[in-house]
Every structure is written in structure tokens, then in C-alpha cells.
Amino acid sequence: MNCRTAQGQISAYLDRELAPNDLMNMRAHLAICENCQSELEALSSLKSMLTSISTPEPEAGFEDRLMRAVLQSRVEEPVRTPVFRFRAQLLFAGVAACSMLATLGVISWLKGRVEPSSAPSQSIAFEVRRDQIYAASADPSTGAPIGAAFGGQ
Amino acid sequence: MIAFGVCLVATCLGIHSPDSDARDLLEKALGRSFGVNIIAIISQRDPRGEDSFQTVSVERDRSGKTHHTVLQPLRMQGVESVDDLVRFRMYLPDKGLLIDQDSPQRHPCDARWRTDLACQNYELRILDTANIAGRRSTRIDAVPRFSEIPARRYYVDAATGYPLRLEMMDTDGAWITGFDTKDIRFPRSIEASRFRLDPMGDPKVVRYENPERLTKALAAKSIGFDPIVPTVLPFGFRVQSIQTNDGKGWRSLAMRLTDGLVRATIYQWQSKPGANDPHSIENSSVVEAGALKVMLVTDLPASVRRKILDAFRLRSESLGMVATRSEVPTIGGVELLIIQPMF
């Protein structure tokens, strides 16, 4: 493991989210790398500081002032004549129909293509865990696979 | 002559050899139906390692319907799954998510096929008995024929064939517990409502397409690329089935492998150059094979995972391959295609 990989995984290491192999590699690397050790200590103390900060409370009367400001900002709708309303509805329907056709066209074009996956690695991890539970769920000889389900992610 | 006579007498009297008993008991344990209703509490090794365990409540009726609920640890408390033989639903309360898909039990049970394969790759022996959660269990030792594969011990309820404990040998030669039954009962009936999932609130429901078992050609059509299927896999592994994974934003192929006892999944997908490998997936290794990423997920040691992945990488380096329909193996009546060189 190099420093770049290690520093990318330090947060997961602190949260005990690393897989056993990664955990062993990380420990081995931290044992020999002072830079990553200090990075770990810095991140650890930052996390401690963040958890110790209390949540600020709003001042007294904040909610009343906010609601007053919201109510004052409301603007009355202008009076519309029936003809104006009909034209507006027609225009709206036309625009909606065009945009729907365009969307359908784009969707059908996209369905015909197979793009390389750009799914983020967390998304892939989710899908893999879901699939692993699915695959193991019909096999009682391995216990209860549900235990692998997404905890702490 | 004497041996033949003994065998003849044993056959006539219906006496089985210990190996034959081990085989029969293993096949029962790998099956899905045990002819009884079961309510149990089990302790299951956390796949994240560090010797931590999860406590899971298991309800299983005699038809094979299941309801699992995680009781501990706190971060997973209340995660539930229900398989009513038609749908498999999993509820993740902290995420407000309900995953809904076809029951895997709609596919044919392959316990016999797996047991036959296990007999090729392991020596099965019944050596001992043990008392687990008040039940008399028989210990089946599975000694692998390949030295790099860890040995396994299954403790199976002597009366019903239900697996009560699994132990595996780790790389240091010590036995580690995969799961262990802490309490078990066999009630006459289980209320039918236990196999309905009633999530709290209004969770987001995510449905998945039915993960059908496919031929290679159909899988290729479905996911848009030719999957890599090695003709031979190391350690006696065989392809169990090929399915597509139609997760949003991640179209991939899921190839189930097994050596009879160990379950492994190969995922293959097209990845953008330079895209990060998925991280934090327990017991996984990834290689790049041409334009594809190939990931193996299994609880085998990393050195074994690498060797299995090498078979896929080497296969991808072969050029000019086409799918042929000669010697098409089947499983449960479903064809599996094997890639063979064009010349």
C-alpha cells in the first residue's frame, strides 16, 4: 500500500469500515509511515473536535420573524381573462407535448447504447452487497446472509 | 471374496458407509426444506472481520419460507428480509429502503449437483457429534483436495439435517466460527403473517428485474458486452449460473461459481478508463481484463481469489473467440454456454 491509497482510506479506517484485508494493509502501512500516521492523528482529532461542537440554537423569536418574512413576500396573482387563460393553457400543452417527445427520443436513443459504467464505487458496493445477500439467501448452510447488509455505510 | 461378502451383506441390510452417510447428510444440509418449522437465534460472523459477530433471528417454515431479523449490533438492528418463495424483500430501516425482487428459491434447488461437486473437491467424513443449542448434531468434516482451500466443518442437526454451525480453518490453521446456533425450536406452526414484511413508515421501494439464469449469448445481449467465461476454473470450481445485474447505473454480469461448498460470485462490467475500483467490499478482489473489470467476491483467502481471477484475465487475453454451442453444459435444465476459440 502506498501513501496515496492509505490517505484515501484513512477516514474509512477511523470509522472501522475497511474490509479485513484493507485493514491489515492499512495497519502495516501506518506502522512504517510517519506521514500517514500524522495524517491519521490530524483527522482523528478533527473528528473529535467536530463531535464536541454543540449544535447552535436559533435566537428567541427567530421562527416568528421567518414566518412574517415569508408571508410578506407572497405576491397576489394577476387577474386573468378567460381568453388569456385558454391561450396560456394551449401554449403550456404544446410545450409539454414537445418536451415529452424529446425526452422519449433521448431515452430510446440511450437505451440502444451501452455506456461504460460510471457508477460511483459506493453505488457498486451497494449493488454487490444486495446481490450477495440475494445469492446466499437460499442457502441455509452459510447461516443468515442478511448480516452483510449495508450497516454503517 | 470376504470383502465382497461383507459389502453384499451391508447392501442387503441397507447399511451405508460413513462417507455415504456424510454425503447424504451434506446434501440435506445444502437443501432448502427440512420438513419442520424452525425458529432460531444464531450468531453470525461479521463479514467485516475483526472477530465481531451479529445476532440474527431466523424463522423458517417447512415449505422454505424465511424471515431473518438482525438483533445486534445496533448499527444494523431491525434490518429484515422475508422470502415467501415468490418475492424476496429486504427492509433497511435506517436507509428508509425496501428492496424487492424475485425469490431466489424460484430457481431449482441444486443441492444434489453441489453435493456431487463437493465429493469431487473434498473428502467428506463424519468424525464426531456435538450438542449445539440442546440438539444432537453430527459433524461433517470437509477436507479439501486442493491444499489452498480452507477445510470446513458442518454441524448438522441429526434429526432434521438443518445446519447448526459452520467452522472454517483460517490461514493460521485455527478453526473459526462462521455461524453458530444459540437457540432453536421446532414449533408445530408459524403464523403466516411472519412471512409478510411490514416496514414502518413509507420506505422507498427499489425493485429489481428478475435475475434470470441466462445463456452467455442472452447475457451478452442483455448487458451489451461479451462476458469472459473460462473453459476451466482452478480448484475444481464450476459455473453454477449466469445472471445479469440490472442495478441502476451499474449493468453487470453476475456469474455464480462453486466448488460444491464455497460460494463465489464473479461480477463483470464495462468501466470507464481510470474509474476507481469499488472499495470496502468485504472479501473481494478486482482485476482489469481488457475493457472489462472483473471482481470476485468470496470468503476464500486473497491468494486463492487472485488465482481464480487469473483464469478470467488469461481468458480475456485470448483473441478471436466466439461462443459455440458444442458441449453445452446444463444446470437445472438451463444451458450454459462456454466460449471456445474459433480455430
Boltz contact constraints between the chains, C-beta under 6 A:
constraints:
  - contact:
      token1: [A, 17]
      token2: [B, 280]
      max_distance: 6.0
  - contact:
      token1: [A, 19]
      token2: [B, 280]
      max_distance: 6.0
  - contact:
      token1: [A, 19]
      token2: [B, 282]
      max_distance: 6.0
  - contact:
      token1: [A, 20]
      token2: [B, 49]
      max_distance: 6.0
  - contact:
      token1: [A, 21]
      token2: [B, 302]
      max_distance: 6.0
  - contact:
      token1: [A, 114]
      token2: [B, 224]
      max_distance: 6.0
  - contact:
      token1: [A, 116]
      token2: [B, 270]
      max_distance: 6.0
  - contact:
      token1: [A, 116]
      token2: [B, 271]
      max_distance: 6.0
  - contact:
      token1: [A, 116]
      token2: [B, 272]
      max_distance: 6.0
  - contact:
      token1: [A, 117]
      token2: [B, 250]
      max_distance: 6.0
  - contact:
      token1: [A, 117]
      token2: [B, 269]
      max_distance: 6.0
  - contact:
      token1: [A, 117]
      token2: [B, 270]
      max_distance: 6.0
  - contact:
      token1: [A, 117]
      token2: [B, 271]
      max_distance: 6.0
  - contact:
      token1: [A, 118]
      token2: [B, 272]
      max_distance: 6.0
  - contact:
      token1: [A, 119]
      token2: [B, 249]
      max_distance: 6.0
  - contact:
      token1: [A, 119]
      token2: [B, 250]
      max_distance: 6.0
  - contact:
      token1: [A, 121]
      token2: [B, 276]
      max_distance: 6.0
  - contact:
      token1: [A, 121]
      token2: [B, 278]
      max_distance: 6.0
  - contact:
      token1: [A, 121]
      token2: [B, 279]
      max_distance: 6.0
  - contact:
      token1: [A, 123]
      token2: [B, 249]
      max_distance: 6.0
  - contact:
      token1: [A, 124]
      token2: [B, 250]
      max_distance: 6.0
  - contact:
      token1: [A, 124]
      token2: [B, 278]
      max_distance: 6.0
  - contact:
      token1: [A, 125]
      token2: [B, 278]
      max_distance: 6.0
  - contact:
      token1: [A, 125]
      token2: [B, 280]
      max_distance: 6.0
  - contact:
      token1: [A, 125]
      token2: [B, 281]
      max_distance: 6.0
  - contact:
      token1: [A, 127]
      token2: [B, 247]
      max_distance: 6.0
  - contact:
      token1: [A, 127]
      token2: [B, 250]
      max_distance: 6.0
  - contact:
      token1: [A, 128]
      token2: [B, 281]
      max_distance: 6.0
  - contact:
      token1: [A, 131]
      token2: [B, 245]
      max_distance: 6.0
  - contact:
      token1: [A, 131]
      token2: [B, 254]
      max_distance: 6.0
  - contact:
      token1: [A, 134]
      token2: [B, 104]
      max_distance: 6.0
  - contact:
      token1: [A, 137]
      token2: [B, 83]
      max_distance: 6.0
  - contact:
      token1: [A, 137]
      token2: [B, 104]
      max_distance: 6.0
  - contact:
      token1: [A, 138]
      token2: [B, 104]
      max_distance: 6.0
  - contact:
      token1: [A, 138]
      token2: [B, 105]
      max_distance: 6.0
  - contact:
      token1: [A, 140]
      token2: [B, 163]
      max_distance: 6.0
  - contact:
      token1: [A, 141]
      token2: [B, 29]
      max_distance: 6.0
  - contact:
      token1: [A, 141]
      token2: [B, 30]
      max_distance: 6.0
  - contact:
      token1: [A, 141]
      token2: [B, 163]
      max_distance: 6.0
  - contact:
      token1: [A, 143]
      token2: [B, 42]
      max_distance: 6.0
  - contact:
      token1: [A, 143]
      token2: [B, 44]
      max_distance: 6.0
  - contact:
      token1: [A, 143]
      token2: [B, 179]
      max_distance: 6.0
  - contact:
      token1: [A, 144]
      token2: [B, 42]
      max_distance: 6.0
  - contact:
      token1: [A, 144]
      token2: [B, 44]
      max_distance: 6.0
  - contact:
      token1: [A, 144]
      token2: [B, 56]
      max_distance: 6.0
  - contact:
      token1: [A, 144]
      token2: [B, 58]
      max_distance: 6.0
  - contact:
      token1: [A, 144]
      token2: [B, 68]
      max_distance: 6.0
  - contact:
      token1: [A, 146]
      token2: [B, 68]
      max_distance: 6.0
  - contact:
      token1: [A, 146]
      token2: [B, 81]
      max_distance: 6.0
  - contact:
      token1: [A, 147]
      token2: [B, 44]
      max_distance: 6.0
  - contact:
      token1: [A, 147]
      token2: [B, 54]
      max_distance: 6.0
  - contact:
      token1: [A, 147]
      token2: [B, 56]
      max_distance: 6.0
  - contact:
      token1: [A, 148]
      token2: [B, 47]
      max_distance: 6.0
  - contact:
      token1: [A, 149]
      token2: [B, 79]
      max_distance: 6.0
  - contact:
      token1: [A, 150]
      token2: [B, 92]
      max_distance: 6.0
  - contact:
      token1: [A, 151]
      token2: [B, 75]
      max_distance: 6.0
  - contact:
      token1: [A, 151]
      token2: [B, 76]
      max_distance: 6.0
  - contact:
      token1: [A, 152]
      token2: [B, 75]
      max_distance: 6.0
